[in-house]
Amino acid sequence: KAYQSVLKKGTKVMCMVKAFAYGSGSYEVANVLQFSRVDYLAVAYTDEGIELRRNGITLPMMVMNPEQRSFESMMLHKLEPDLYNHRIFDTFLETLELVQSKSSEPFPVHIELETGMNRLGFNEDEIELLLHKLSTQKQLRVASIFSHLAASENPDEDAFTKQQIERFKKNAGRIVAALPYKPLLHILNSSGISRHTAAQFDMVRLGIGLYGVDENA
């Protein structure tokens, strides 16, 4: 509620319950969040998502580190992968084409962009090929486009954070313009919600702040 109080009406909240909900208990935390009607959950691995599904958690759920061997299980349990490079995009699509019938609804996925954290995500020079792939298939639906801020908690890095936000806005905008629907956009983490609230876009990701840790408090 404290974080929601600084958000615009209608901004969605994705809550991180990865790593056993940072030690607090994945199911227990997810159950409270589901009761509180948050919009999305995120887990690190498919197994974490499957366990939550088996315990009655029905919220939309993103898997941040999808593995090829778990793609079919993800589809079965309606877990949505983070596709962060062309290899994982292609292998997930190939699996989906084998598993899904042609009459099935497009499967929701999340596209991660690299904006300066230098970890995972499509680089700017890879987006043109990504747009081509998205335009030539009907099996996937982009549920969201997102990126990670590298130093949102650090006032000394505010110029760099703003640069990341602008880069995200530009490259996510290219994808949105090419799609016949509007995916959710999100870049803010816990400290970003507190310090860079203007960049909340359509959704924010609440992680360690959910558990009472805020470097800006």
C-alpha positions in Angstrom: 0.0 0.0 0.0 2.9 2.4 0.8 4.3 1.9 -2.7 0.9 2.0 -4.4 0.2 5.3 -2.8 2.8 7.0 -5.1 1.5 5.4 -8.2 -1.0 6.8 -10.7 -4.4 5.2 -10.7 -4.4 2.3 -13.1 -0.6 1.5 -12.8 -0.2 -2.2 -12.4 2.0 -3.9 -9.8 4.2 -7.0 -10.5 5.5 -8.6 -7.3 8.7 -10.7 -7.1 8.3 -13.9 -5.2 11.5 -15.5 -6.5 14.1 -17.2 -4.2 11.4 -18.5 -1.8 10.1 -14.9 -1.7 13.5 -13.7 -0.4 13.2 -16.3 2.4 9.7 -15.3 3.5 7.9 -18.3 2.0 6.8 -18.2 -1.7 3.3 -19.6 -1.2 2.5 -17.7 1.9 3.6 -14.4 0.3 1.9 -15.2 -3.0 -1.3 -16.1 -1.3 -1.4 -12.8 0.5 -0.6 -11.0 -2.7 -3.3 -12.8 -4.6 -5.8 -11.9 -1.9 -4.7 -8.3 -2.2 -5.3 -8.4 -5.9 -1.9 -7.5 -7.3 -1.7 -7.8 -11.0 1.3 -10.1 -11.7 3.8 -12.3 -9.9 7.4 -13.1 -11.0 9.5 -16.1 -10.2 13.1 -16.9 -11.1 12.5 -20.5 -12.3 9.8 -22.6 -13.8 9.8 -25.0 -10.8 8.9 -22.1 -8.4 5.9 -21.2 -10.6 4.7 -24.8 -10.9 4.8 -25.1 -7.1 2.7 -21.9 -6.7 0.2 -23.2 -9.3 -0.2 -26.5 -7.4 -1.0 -24.5 -4.3 -3.8 -22.6 -5.9 -2.0 -19.4 -7.1 -3.8 -18.3 -10.3 -2.3 -14.9 -10.9 -0.5 -14.2 -14.2 3.2 -15.2 -13.6 6.4 -14.3 -15.4 9.4 -16.7 -15.3 12.6 -14.7 -15.4 15.0 -17.5 -16.2 13.1 -20.0 -18.4 15.0 -23.1 -19.4 14.5 -25.0 -22.7 13.8 -28.3 -20.9 10.9 -26.7 -18.9 9.1 -25.0 -21.8 6.4 -27.6 -22.1 5.8 -27.5 -18.3 5.6 -23.7 -18.5 2.9 -23.9 -21.2 0.9 -26.5 -19.2 0.9 -24.4 -16.1 0.3 -21.1 -17.9 3.7 -19.6 -16.8 4.9 -16.8 -19.1 8.6 -16.7 -20.1 11.0 -13.7 -20.2 12.4 -13.9 -23.7 15.7 -12.0 -23.5 17.6 -13.0 -26.7 17.1 -14.5 -30.1 18.1 -18.0 -29.1 15.6 -18.4 -26.4 12.9 -16.6 -28.5 13.4 -19.1 -31.3 13.5 -22.2 -29.2 10.4 -21.2 -27.2 8.5 -20.5 -30.4 9.6 -23.9 -31.9 8.4 -25.7 -28.8 5.1 -23.8 -28.8 4.5 -24.7 -32.5 5.0 -28.3 -31.6 2.8 -28.3 -28.5 0.0 -25.9 -29.3 -2.9 -26.5 -31.7 -3.4 -23.9 -34.4 -6.7 -22.8 -32.8 -5.1 -22.0 -29.5 -4.9 -18.5 -28.2 -1.5 -16.7 -28.6 0.7 -17.5 -25.7 1.8 -14.5 -23.5 5.5 -13.8 -23.3 7.6 -10.9 -21.9 10.3 -9.2 -23.9 13.4 -7.9 -22.0 15.5 -5.1 -23.4 19.1 -4.2 -22.5 19.3 -0.6 -21.6 22.6 -0.4 -19.6 22.6 -3.1 -16.9 24.6 -5.3 -19.3 23.1 -8.5 -18.1 20.2 -9.8 -20.2 18.0 -8.4 -22.9 17.8 -7.5 -26.6 20.3 -4.9 -27.6 19.2 -2.0 -29.8 20.7 -3.4 -32.9 18.8 -6.7 -32.4 15.3 -5.1 -32.3 14.8 -5.0 -36.1 15.2 -8.8 -36.4 12.9 -9.2 -33.3 10.2 -7.0 -35.0 10.5 -9.2 -38.1 10.0 -12.4 -36.1 7.0 -10.9 -34.2 5.4 -9.8 -37.4 5.6 -13.3 -39.0 4.1 -15.4 -36.3 0.7 -15.6 -34.6 1.5 -18.0 -31.7 3.0 -15.4 -29.3 1.5 -12.4 -27.8 3.8 -9.8 -26.1 2.3 -9.3 -22.7 4.9 -6.9 -21.6 8.2 -5.2 -22.5 10.6 -4.4 -19.7 14.1 -3.6 -18.6 16.2 -3.4 -15.5 17.6 -0.3 -13.9 21.2 -0.7 -12.7 21.5 1.9 -10.0 18.0 3.4 -9.4 18.8 3.7 -5.6 21.9 5.8 -6.1 21.5 9.6 -6.5 25.0 9.8 -8.0 23.8 7.7 -10.9 20.6 9.6 -11.6 21.8 10.8 -14.9 22.6 7.3 -16.0 19.2 6.0 -14.7 17.5 8.7 -16.8 19.5 7.7 -19.8 18.3 4.1 -19.3 14.7 5.2 -19.0 15.0 7.2 -22.2 16.6 4.3 -24.1 13.9 2.0 -22.9 11.2 4.4 -23.9 12.7 4.7 -27.4 13.3 1.0 -28.1 10.1 -0.3 -26.4 8.2 2.3 -28.5 9.6 0.8 -31.7 8.1 -2.6 -30.7 4.8 -1.1 -29.6 4.5 0.8 -32.8 4.9 -2.5 -34.8 2.3 -4.5 -32.9 -1.5 -4.4 -33.4 -2.0 -4.3 -29.6 -0.5 -2.5 -26.6 1.8 -4.5 -24.3 2.5 -3.4 -20.7 5.7 -1.4 -20.3 7.7 -1.6 -17.0 11.2 -0.6 -15.8 10.9 0.5 -12.2 12.1 -1.7 -9.3 11.5 -0.9 -5.6 13.9 2.0 -5.4 12.8 3.2 -8.8 9.2 3.4 -7.6 10.4 5.6 -4.7 12.9 7.8 -6.6 11.9 7.8 -10.3 8.1 7.6 -10.0 7.5 9.6 -13.2 8.8 6.5 -15.2 6.2 4.1 -13.9 4.8 3.5 -17.4 2.0 0.8 -17.2 3.4 -1.4 -14.4 6.1 -1.4 -11.8 8.0 -4.4 -10.3 8.1 -4.5 -6.5 10.8 -6.7 -5.2 12.9 -6.4 -2.0 10.8 -3.3 -1.0 7.8 -5.7 -0.6 9.7 -7.2 2.3 10.4 -4.0 4.2 13.8 -3.2 2.7 14.1 0.2 1.0 17.4 1.9 0.6 15.6 5.3 0.3 13.8 5.0 3.6 
